[in-house]
Amino acid sequence: MPIKRISSGKLLLFLGDILIIILSINLAFIIRLKEPTINYLGLNNGLFTIILMLAIFLTSFYIFDFYNTREKFRSIRFLANVGGSAIFVSLISIGLFYVFPYMIGRGVFLISLILIEILIVTWRLLYPSFFRLTLPIRKVLIVGKGKPAEAIYSLLKKNPEYKVIGIMGDTSKKKDALEKETIVRALSLEKIVNDYDVDDIIVTTEPLRNKQLNKALINCKMRGINIWDVPTFYEHFIDKLPVQYIKDRWFLYAAGFEKLGSNIYRRLKQAIDLVISSIILIITFPLGVIIALAIKLNSRGPIFFIQERVGKNQKQFNLFKFRTMVSDAEKGEPMWAEENDPRVTSIGKILRKTRFDELPQLINVLKGEMSIIGPRPERPEIVRDLKTLIRDYEKRLLIKPGITGLAQVWHKYDETIQDVKKKIKYDLLYIRKMCLWVDLRILLRTVFVVLVGRGAR
């Protein structure tokens, strides 16, 4: 696939993190116990300790979005994620230390935790400069004009992995629209590629309508230059699809979607759904009893909210949730939920923030009506309207709806039709790429959303 180098920044961060964790653990042992980890614990126990700590910290870093190279590492939000990661690692480690008491002491753990968090923050502050010194920057040319070209330029100029040499065909009169290396329209594509040693070309126009441009792009591709269209660029760079640029031809020829016809994948995913939902229901049963009592004491009405939703292949089913709104709040015409919806009870606000109101949907998973991962299920009335308003909306009904999903963890509440249009980009991307590894990534992201209260429903 084109522009594979997008992952090089994440790989660099990942390798740096591994080095920091190993060095910090050893330094903590030396500071506290005067010996390196393996000398103090022995070869087997020492290696086991280092590997286990690596797994805990790296998983935490992934959950708390440390490998998002578009993240502003100097922001308050990132520092909050660092704090959340430290708490998460501490809680997991306490349980492991109880099972493996010989592994690491409280003093060593505290010293290593402080060292790791400080060095991880420092590493990310230095990362952009270090990247430019150690890895080659990809030189990118954007072919096109207008808002699509400007939007892509804005995304790329913030990433240290790329240098936009200009927009070919730009008609903007803004002097600050591009860097000093702006390409003038008079230059030919071949000359630009030769003079600036271009690595990637992103095409925001329709080259097939311009035979000369189409031929020049083919020649560039034959020389090993990556050629991107808008949907493919967005998919690989920000993990969503610009629906407005997706045509029927894209569905016919785009890679992916193979899991839709795989019986093996479908049965394996169903088995995993049954195991996970059964375990979570058993573990959270005491919590469910407490929630049920709180709902009853907080407001009049039933404990559970049961509503008809549309599932796979437009088959309707009854969805179960803990009630978070006043009784009969959704009778009659469907209404969009608001961020500070007055219909939500005080207990309901807590349940929605923590997502505990979703726990009864595990019953829908056991019944085979839903999956752990998938698009959000909607009411029949809403589905009927959205199918007429949003192109390709019905394609999200090709798979089982999910308790959580790519759209739910990367976008906020659906408050308007525009929010739904944004979410379908993620739904289509998930259907195209769905596999067990993608499901695991979404589950880890869901943990992050639950812990920090971000994301969508």
VOTOR-599944 format. One record per residue (C-alpha): residue in one letter; y, z, x; residue number from 0. Coordinates in nm, 2 decimals. Layout:
N
ATOM   rest        v        w        u    nr
ATOM      A        Y        Z        X   NUM
...
***
This chain:
457
ATOM   rest        v        w        u    nr
ATOM      M     0.00     0.00     0.00     0
ATOM      P     0.36    -0.06     0.12     1
ATOM      I     0.57     0.21     0.29     2
ATOM      K     0.28     0.44     0.37     3
ATOM      R     0.53     0.61     0.61     4
ATOM      I     0.67     0.80     0.31     5
ATOM      S     0.39     1.06     0.38     6
ATOM      S     0.47     1.09     0.75     7
ATOM      G     0.74     1.35     0.68     8
ATOM      K     0.50     1.56     0.48     9
ATOM      L     0.24     1.53     0.75    10
ATOM      L     0.49     1.64     1.02    11
ATOM      L     0.59     1.94     0.81    12
ATOM      F     0.22     2.02     0.75    13
ATOM      L     0.12     2.00     1.12    14
ATOM      G     0.42     2.22     1.21    15
ATOM      D     0.32     2.48     0.95    16
ATOM      I    -0.03     2.50     1.09    17
ATOM      L     0.10     2.56     1.44    18
ATOM      I     0.35     2.82     1.31    19
ATOM      I     0.08     3.01     1.11    20
ATOM      I    -0.17     3.02     1.40    21
ATOM      L     0.10     3.13     1.65    22
ATOM      S     0.24     3.39     1.42    23
ATOM      I    -0.09     3.55     1.34    24
ATOM      N    -0.18     3.58     1.71    25
ATOM      L     0.17     3.71     1.80    26
ATOM      A     0.13     3.97     1.52    27
ATOM      F    -0.20     4.09     1.67    28
ATOM      I    -0.04     4.11     2.02    29
ATOM      I     0.27     4.30     1.90    30
ATOM      R     0.06     4.55     1.69    31
ATOM      L    -0.27     4.57     1.88    32
ATOM      K    -0.19     4.43     2.22    33
ATOM      E    -0.46     4.16     2.20    34
ATOM      P    -0.48     3.80     2.05    35
ATOM      T    -0.68     3.76     1.72    36
ATOM      I    -1.00     3.63     1.87    37
ATOM      N    -1.01     3.89     2.15    38
ATOM      Y    -0.96     4.18     1.90    39
ATOM      L    -1.19     4.06     1.62    40
ATOM      G    -1.44     3.85     1.82    41
ATOM      L    -1.50     3.48     1.80    42
ATOM      N    -1.66     3.45     1.45    43
ATOM      N    -1.44     3.70     1.27    44
ATOM      G    -1.13     3.58     1.45    45
ATOM      L    -1.18     3.22     1.36    46
ATOM      F    -1.27     3.32     1.00    47
ATOM      T    -0.95     3.52     0.98    48
ATOM      I    -0.73     3.24     1.11    49
ATOM      I    -0.89     2.98     0.88    50
ATOM      L    -0.86     3.20     0.58    51
ATOM      M    -0.50     3.28     0.64    52
ATOM      L    -0.43     2.91     0.70    53
ATOM      A    -0.58     2.83     0.36    54
ATOM      I    -0.38     3.10     0.18    55
ATOM      F    -0.05     3.02     0.34    56
ATOM      L    -0.08     2.64     0.31    57
ATOM      T    -0.19     2.66    -0.05    58
ATOM      S     0.11     2.88    -0.12    59
ATOM      F     0.34     2.64     0.05    60
ATOM      Y     0.20     2.35    -0.15    61
ATOM      I     0.24     2.55    -0.48    62
ATOM      F     0.60     2.64    -0.40    63
ATOM      D     0.70     2.28    -0.32    64
ATOM      F     0.75     2.32     0.06    65
ATOM      Y     0.63     1.97     0.12    66
ATOM      N     0.88     1.79    -0.10    67
ATOM      T     1.08     1.61     0.16    68
ATOM      R     1.35     1.55    -0.10    69
ATOM      E     1.40     1.92    -0.14    70
ATOM      K     1.73     2.06     0.00    71
ATOM      F     1.60     2.31     0.25    72
ATOM      R     1.94     2.47     0.28    73
ATOM      S     1.96     2.55    -0.09    74
ATOM      I     1.93     2.89    -0.27    75
ATOM      R     1.65     2.73    -0.47    76
ATOM      F     1.44     2.67    -0.16    77
ATOM      L     1.51     3.03    -0.04    78
ATOM      A     1.39     3.16    -0.38    79
ATOM      N     1.07     2.95    -0.33    80
ATOM      V     1.02     3.11     0.01    81
ATOM      G     1.04     3.46    -0.15    82
ATOM      G     0.80     3.36    -0.42    83
ATOM      S     0.56     3.22    -0.16    84
ATOM      A     0.57     3.55     0.03    85
ATOM      I     0.49     3.75    -0.28    86
ATOM      F     0.21     3.51    -0.38    87
ATOM      V     0.05     3.53    -0.03    88
ATOM      S     0.08     3.91    -0.04    89
ATOM      L    -0.10     3.94    -0.37    90
ATOM      I    -0.38     3.71    -0.27    91
ATOM      S    -0.42     3.87     0.07    92
ATOM      I    -0.44     4.22    -0.08    93
ATOM      G    -0.74     4.11    -0.28    94
ATOM      L    -0.90     3.95     0.02    95
ATOM      F    -0.84     4.25     0.25    96
ATOM      Y    -1.02     4.46    -0.01    97
ATOM      V    -1.32     4.23     0.01    98
ATOM      F    -1.30     4.19     0.39    99
ATOM      P    -1.15     4.51     0.52   100
ATOM      Y    -1.23     4.43     0.88   101
ATOM      M    -1.02     4.11     0.88   102
ATOM      I    -0.66     4.22     0.93   103
ATOM      G    -0.46     4.54     0.89   104
ATOM      R    -0.15     4.60     0.69   105
ATOM      G     0.08     4.62     0.99   106
ATOM      V    -0.05     4.30     1.14   107
ATOM      F    -0.02     4.12     0.81   108
ATOM      L     0.33     4.24     0.75   109
ATOM      I     0.44     4.13     1.10   110
ATOM      S     0.27     3.79     1.06   111
ATOM      L     0.42     3.74     0.71   112
ATOM      I     0.77     3.81     0.84   113
ATOM      L     0.73     3.58     1.14   114
ATOM      I     0.58     3.30     0.93   115
ATOM      E     0.84     3.30     0.66   116
ATOM      I     1.13     3.31     0.92   117
ATOM      L     0.98     3.03     1.13   118
ATOM      I     0.89     2.82     0.83   119
ATOM      V     1.25     2.83     0.71   120
ATOM      T     1.38     2.75     1.06   121
ATOM      W     1.13     2.47     1.09   122
ATOM      R     1.25     2.30     0.77   123
ATOM      L     1.62     2.34     0.88   124
ATOM      L     1.53     2.16     1.20   125
ATOM      Y     1.29     1.91     1.04   126
ATOM      P     1.54     1.62     0.98   127
ATOM      S     1.66     1.62     1.34   128
ATOM      F     1.31     1.66     1.48   129
ATOM      F     1.18     1.38     1.26   130
ATOM      R     1.45     1.14     1.39   131
ATOM      L     1.36     1.23     1.75   132
ATOM      T     0.98     1.20     1.72   133
ATOM      L     0.90     0.94     1.45   134
ATOM      P     1.04     0.59     1.41   135
ATOM      I     1.29     0.55     1.12   136
ATOM      R     1.20     0.28     0.87   137
ATOM      K     1.47     0.02     0.83   138
ATOM      V     1.50    -0.09     0.46   139
ATOM      L     1.67    -0.38     0.30   140
ATOM      I     1.74    -0.37    -0.07   141
ATOM      V     1.75    -0.71    -0.24   142
ATOM      G     1.93    -0.70    -0.57   143
ATOM      K     2.25    -0.57    -0.73   144
ATOM      G     2.38    -0.33    -0.99   145
ATOM      K     2.27     0.01    -1.09   146
ATOM      P     1.89    -0.03    -0.99   147
ATOM      A     1.99    -0.12    -0.63   148
ATOM      E     2.25     0.16    -0.61   149
ATOM      A     2.01     0.42    -0.75   150
ATOM      I     1.74     0.33    -0.49   151
ATOM      Y     2.00     0.33    -0.22   152
ATOM      S     2.11     0.68    -0.32   153
ATOM      L     1.75     0.81    -0.30   154
ATOM      L     1.68     0.65     0.04   155
ATOM      K     2.00     0.76     0.22   156
ATOM      K     1.91     1.13     0.16   157
ATOM      N     1.57     1.08     0.33   158
ATOM      P     1.56     1.11     0.71   159
ATOM      E     1.26     0.88     0.72   160
ATOM      Y     1.46     0.57     0.62   161
ATOM      K     1.78     0.39     0.71   162
ATOM      V     1.91     0.15     0.45   163
ATOM      I     2.07    -0.14     0.64   164
ATOM      G     2.23    -0.27     0.33   165
ATOM      I     2.20    -0.43    -0.01   166
ATOM      M     2.17    -0.81    -0.01   167
ATOM      G     2.34    -0.95    -0.31   168
ATOM      D     2.56    -0.64    -0.38   169
ATOM      T     2.88    -0.73    -0.57   170
ATOM      S     3.02    -0.38    -0.57   171
ATOM      K     3.39    -0.35    -0.47   172
ATOM      K     3.35     0.02    -0.37   173
ATOM      K     3.41     0.05     0.00   174
ATOM      D     3.20     0.36     0.03   175
ATOM      A     2.90     0.22    -0.16   176
ATOM      L     2.71     0.15     0.17   177
ATOM      E     2.70     0.25     0.53   178
ATOM      K     2.89     0.06     0.80   179
ATOM      E     2.59    -0.17     0.84   180
ATOM      T     2.65    -0.33     0.50   181
ATOM      I     2.50    -0.68     0.47   182
ATOM      V     2.73    -0.95     0.36   183
ATOM      R     2.61    -1.19     0.09   184
ATOM      A     2.65    -1.49     0.31   185
ATOM      L     2.36    -1.40     0.54   186
ATOM      S     2.02    -1.54     0.47   187
ATOM      L     1.72    -1.31     0.42   188
ATOM      E     1.54    -1.44     0.73   189
ATOM      K     1.85    -1.38     0.94   190
ATOM      I     1.89    -1.03     0.81   191
ATOM      V     1.52    -0.95     0.88   192
ATOM      N     1.54    -1.09     1.23   193
ATOM      D     1.87    -0.93     1.33   194
ATOM      Y     1.80    -0.58     1.19   195
ATOM      D     1.42    -0.57     1.25   196
ATOM      V     1.35    -0.48     0.88   197
ATOM      D     1.04    -0.28     0.80   198
ATOM      D     1.05    -0.28     0.42   199
ATOM      I     1.22    -0.48     0.15   200
ATOM      I     1.28    -0.34    -0.20   201
ATOM      V     1.34    -0.61    -0.46   202
ATOM      T     1.53    -0.50    -0.77   203
ATOM      T     1.58    -0.85    -0.90   204
ATOM      E     1.32    -1.10    -1.03   205
ATOM      P     1.23    -1.32    -0.73   206
ATOM      L     1.02    -1.57    -0.94   207
ATOM      R     1.35    -1.70    -1.10   208
ATOM      N     1.48    -1.78    -0.76   209
ATOM      K     1.24    -2.02    -0.58   210
ATOM      Q     1.43    -2.00    -0.25   211
ATOM      L     1.43    -1.61    -0.25   212
ATOM      N     1.07    -1.61    -0.36   213
ATOM      K     0.96    -1.83    -0.07   214
ATOM      A     1.17    -1.62     0.18   215
ATOM      L     1.00    -1.30     0.05   216
ATOM      I     0.66    -1.45     0.09   217
ATOM      N     0.74    -1.55     0.45   218
ATOM      C     0.85    -1.19     0.52   219
ATOM      K     0.53    -1.05     0.37   220
ATOM      M     0.33    -1.28     0.59   221
ATOM      R     0.51    -1.13     0.89   222
ATOM      G     0.39    -0.78     0.80   223
ATOM      I     0.70    -0.66     0.62   224
ATOM      N     0.63    -0.44     0.32   225
ATOM      I     0.77    -0.59    -0.01   226
ATOM      W     0.83    -0.34    -0.30   227
ATOM      D     0.92    -0.40    -0.66   228
ATOM      V     1.10    -0.12    -0.85   229
ATOM      P     0.80     0.03    -1.03   230
ATOM      T     0.59     0.06    -0.72   231
ATOM      F     0.88     0.20    -0.52   232
ATOM      Y     0.95     0.47    -0.77   233
ATOM      E     0.58     0.55    -0.81   234
ATOM      H     0.53     0.62    -0.44   235
ATOM      F     0.87     0.78    -0.37   236
ATOM      I     0.93     1.01    -0.67   237
ATOM      D     0.59     1.01    -0.85   238
ATOM      K     0.71     0.85    -1.17   239
ATOM      L     0.74     0.51    -1.32   240
ATOM      P     1.06     0.35    -1.45   241
ATOM      V     0.93     0.24    -1.79   242
ATOM      Q     1.22     0.00    -1.84   243
ATOM      Y     1.09    -0.21    -1.55   244
ATOM      I     0.73    -0.22    -1.66   245
ATOM      K     0.61    -0.53    -1.83   246
ATOM      D     0.27    -0.63    -1.98   247
ATOM      R     0.19    -0.81    -1.65   248
ATOM      W     0.21    -0.47    -1.47   249
ATOM      F    -0.06    -0.32    -1.68   250
ATOM      L    -0.28    -0.63    -1.62   251
ATOM      Y    -0.25    -0.64    -1.24   252
ATOM      A    -0.14    -0.30    -1.12   253
ATOM      A    -0.41    -0.10    -0.93   254
ATOM      G    -0.55     0.20    -1.10   255
ATOM      F    -0.66     0.28    -1.45   256
ATOM      E    -1.03     0.26    -1.34   257
ATOM      K    -1.11     0.61    -1.46   258
ATOM      L    -1.05     0.51    -1.82   259
ATOM      G    -1.38     0.33    -1.82   260
ATOM      S    -1.58     0.58    -1.60   261
ATOM      N    -1.84     0.77    -1.79   262
ATOM      I    -1.92     0.98    -1.48   263
ATOM      Y    -1.56     1.09    -1.44   264
ATOM      R    -1.52     1.17    -1.81   265
ATOM      R    -1.84     1.38    -1.82   266
ATOM      L    -1.75     1.56    -1.49   267
ATOM      K    -1.40     1.63    -1.61   268
ATOM      Q    -1.53     1.76    -1.94   269
ATOM      A    -1.78     1.99    -1.76   270
ATOM      I    -1.50     2.13    -1.54   271
ATOM      D    -1.28     2.18    -1.85   272
ATOM      L    -1.55     2.38    -2.01   273
ATOM      V    -1.61     2.60    -1.71   274
ATOM      I    -1.25     2.67    -1.63   275
ATOM      S    -1.15     2.73    -2.00   276
ATOM      S    -1.45     2.97    -2.05   277
ATOM      I    -1.36     3.17    -1.73   278
ATOM      I    -0.99     3.19    -1.82   279
ATOM      L    -1.07     3.30    -2.18   280
ATOM      I    -1.30     3.58    -2.06   281
ATOM      I    -1.05     3.70    -1.79   282
ATOM      T    -0.75     3.69    -2.02   283
ATOM      F    -0.91     3.84    -2.33   284
ATOM      P    -0.75     4.18    -2.28   285
ATOM      L    -0.41     4.01    -2.23   286
ATOM      G    -0.47     3.82    -2.55   287
ATOM      V    -0.53     4.14    -2.75   288
ATOM      I    -0.20     4.28    -2.61   289
ATOM      I    -0.01     3.96    -2.70   290
ATOM      A    -0.16     3.96    -3.05   291
ATOM      L    -0.04     4.32    -3.11   292
ATOM      A     0.31     4.24    -2.97   293
ATOM      I     0.35     3.94    -3.20   294
ATOM      K     0.24     4.15    -3.50   295
ATOM      L     0.48     4.43    -3.42   296
ATOM      N     0.77     4.19    -3.34   297
ATOM      S     0.79     3.98    -3.65   298
ATOM      R     0.62     3.90    -3.98   299
ATOM      G     0.37     3.63    -4.00   300
ATOM      P     0.03     3.52    -3.85   301
ATOM      I    -0.06     3.58    -3.48   302
ATOM      F    -0.16     3.22    -3.43   303
ATOM      F     0.03     2.91    -3.48   304
ATOM      I    -0.19     2.63    -3.60   305
ATOM      Q    -0.05     2.28    -3.63   306
ATOM      E    -0.19     1.93    -3.67   307
ATOM      R    -0.15     1.72    -3.35   308
ATOM      V    -0.26     1.37    -3.24   309
ATOM      G    -0.53     1.35    -2.97   310
ATOM      K    -0.73     1.08    -2.79   311
ATOM      N    -0.74     0.74    -2.97   312
ATOM      Q    -0.50     0.88    -3.23   313
ATOM      K    -0.76     1.12    -3.37   314
ATOM      Q    -0.59     1.42    -3.53   315
ATOM      F    -0.69     1.79    -3.47   316
ATOM      N    -0.56     2.14    -3.53   317
ATOM      L    -0.39     2.29    -3.22   318
ATOM      F    -0.39     2.66    -3.16   319
ATOM      K    -0.11     2.86    -3.00   320
ATOM      F     0.02     3.22    -3.01   321
ATOM      R     0.31     3.21    -3.26   322
ATOM      T     0.65     3.22    -3.08   323
ATOM      M     0.88     3.13    -3.36   324
ATOM      V     0.96     3.30    -3.69   325
ATOM      S     0.71     3.23    -3.97   326
ATOM      D     0.74     2.89    -4.13   327
ATOM      A     0.99     2.77    -3.86   328
ATOM      E     0.83     2.42    -3.85   329
ATOM      K     0.76     2.35    -4.21   330
ATOM      G     0.90     2.03    -4.35   331
ATOM      E     1.06     1.77    -4.12   332
ATOM      P     0.97     1.81    -3.75   333
ATOM      M     1.26     1.94    -3.53   334
ATOM      W     1.31     1.91    -3.16   335
ATOM      A     1.28     2.25    -2.98   336
ATOM      E     1.60     2.36    -2.81   337
ATOM      E     1.64     2.55    -2.48   338
ATOM      N     1.78     2.85    -2.67   339
ATOM      D     1.62     2.78    -3.00   340
ATOM      P     1.73     3.05    -3.26   341
ATOM      R     1.39     3.02    -3.43   342
ATOM      V     1.21     3.17    -3.12   343
ATOM      T     1.14     3.54    -3.15   344
ATOM      S     1.21     3.79    -2.86   345
ATOM      I     0.84     3.81    -2.78   346
ATOM      G     0.82     3.43    -2.82   347
ATOM      K     1.08     3.38    -2.54   348
ATOM      I     0.86     3.58    -2.30   349
ATOM      L     0.55     3.39    -2.40   350
ATOM      R     0.71     3.06    -2.36   351
ATOM      K     0.86     3.15    -2.03   352
ATOM      T     0.52     3.26    -1.89   353
ATOM      R     0.33     2.99    -2.09   354
ATOM      F     0.10     3.26    -2.23   355
ATOM      D     0.15     3.11    -2.57   356
ATOM      E    -0.07     2.82    -2.46   357
ATOM      L    -0.38     3.04    -2.39   358
ATOM      P    -0.54     2.98    -2.74   359
ATOM      Q    -0.54     2.60    -2.66   360
ATOM      L    -0.84     2.68    -2.44   361
ATOM      I    -1.03     2.69    -2.77   362
ATOM      N    -0.93     2.33    -2.83   363
ATOM      V    -1.06     2.25    -2.48   364
ATOM      L    -1.40     2.42    -2.57   365
ATOM      K    -1.41     2.21    -2.89   366
ATOM      G    -1.36     1.89    -2.69   367
ATOM      E    -1.03     1.81    -2.85   368
ATOM      M    -0.81     1.87    -2.54   369
ATOM      S    -0.84     1.88    -2.17   370
ATOM      I    -0.69     2.12    -1.92   371
ATOM      I    -0.49     1.83    -1.77   372
ATOM      G    -0.34     1.55    -1.98   373
ATOM      P    -0.03     1.44    -2.18   374
ATOM      R     0.13     1.68    -2.42   375
ATOM      P    -0.01     1.65    -2.78   376
ATOM      E     0.25     1.57    -3.05   377
ATOM      R     0.27     1.60    -3.43   378
ATOM      P     0.16     1.29    -3.62   379
ATOM      E     0.51     1.24    -3.77   380
ATOM      I     0.67     1.25    -3.42   381
ATOM      V     0.40     1.01    -3.28   382
ATOM      R     0.47     0.76    -3.56   383
ATOM      D     0.84     0.76    -3.49   384
ATOM      L     0.81     0.75    -3.11   385
ATOM      K     0.57     0.45    -3.12   386
ATOM      T     0.85     0.25    -3.27   387
ATOM      L     1.12     0.38    -3.04   388
ATOM      I     0.95     0.39    -2.70   389
ATOM      R     0.77     0.10    -2.54   390
ATOM      D     0.40     0.16    -2.45   391
ATOM      Y     0.41     0.51    -2.60   392
ATOM      E     0.07     0.47    -2.76   393
ATOM      K    -0.09     0.42    -2.42   394
ATOM      R    -0.06     0.79    -2.35   395
ATOM      L    -0.31     0.84    -2.64   396
ATOM      L    -0.59     0.67    -2.45   397
ATOM      I    -0.70     1.00    -2.30   398
ATOM      K    -0.73     1.36    -2.43   399
ATOM      P    -0.41     1.56    -2.44   400
ATOM      G    -0.38     1.85    -2.21   401
ATOM      I    -0.26     2.21    -2.19   402
ATOM      T    -0.06     2.11    -1.88   403
ATOM      G     0.00     1.78    -1.71   404
ATOM      L     0.22     1.58    -1.47   405
ATOM      A     0.50     1.54    -1.72   406
ATOM      Q     0.49     1.91    -1.82   407
ATOM      V     0.53     2.04    -1.47   408
ATOM      W     0.79     1.80    -1.35   409
ATOM      H     1.02     1.78    -1.65   410
ATOM      K     1.19     2.03    -1.89   411
ATOM      Y     1.15     2.08    -2.27   412
ATOM      D     1.17     1.78    -2.49   413
ATOM      E     1.50     1.83    -2.66   414
ATOM      T     1.60     1.46    -2.72   415
ATOM      I     1.44     1.12    -2.74   416
ATOM      Q     1.57     1.06    -2.38   417
ATOM      D     1.35     1.35    -2.26   418
ATOM      V     1.04     1.19    -2.41   419
ATOM      K     1.13     0.86    -2.25   420
ATOM      K     1.15     1.03    -1.91   421
ATOM      K     0.82     1.21    -1.97   422
ATOM      I     0.62     0.90    -2.05   423
ATOM      K     0.69     0.78    -1.70   424
ATOM      Y     0.48     1.07    -1.57   425
ATOM      D     0.22     1.02    -1.84   426
ATOM      L     0.16     0.66    -1.75   427
ATOM      L     0.15     0.75    -1.38   428
ATOM      Y    -0.11     1.01    -1.45   429
ATOM      I    -0.33     0.77    -1.66   430
ATOM      R    -0.31     0.52    -1.37   431
ATOM      K    -0.39     0.77    -1.10   432
ATOM      M    -0.60     1.03    -1.27   433
ATOM      C    -0.88     1.18    -1.06   434
ATOM      L    -1.00     1.53    -0.98   435
ATOM      W    -0.77     1.56    -0.68   436
ATOM      V    -0.47     1.47    -0.89   437
ATOM      D    -0.58     1.73    -1.15   438
ATOM      L    -0.61     2.00    -0.87   439
ATOM      R    -0.25     1.92    -0.76   440
ATOM      I    -0.12     1.95    -1.12   441
ATOM      L    -0.30     2.29    -1.15   442
ATOM      L    -0.14     2.42    -0.84   443
ATOM      R     0.20     2.29    -0.96   444
ATOM      T     0.13     2.47    -1.29   445
ATOM      V     0.09     2.80    -1.10   446
ATOM      F     0.43     2.74    -0.95   447
ATOM      V     0.59     2.67    -1.29   448
ATOM      V     0.43     2.98    -1.44   449
ATOM      L     0.54     3.20    -1.15   450
ATOM      V     0.90     3.08    -1.13   451
ATOM      G     0.96     2.98    -1.49   452
ATOM      R     1.05     2.62    -1.42   453
ATOM      G     0.91     2.29    -1.55   454
ATOM      A     0.84     2.18    -1.90   455
ATOM      R     0.61     2.23    -2.19   456
***
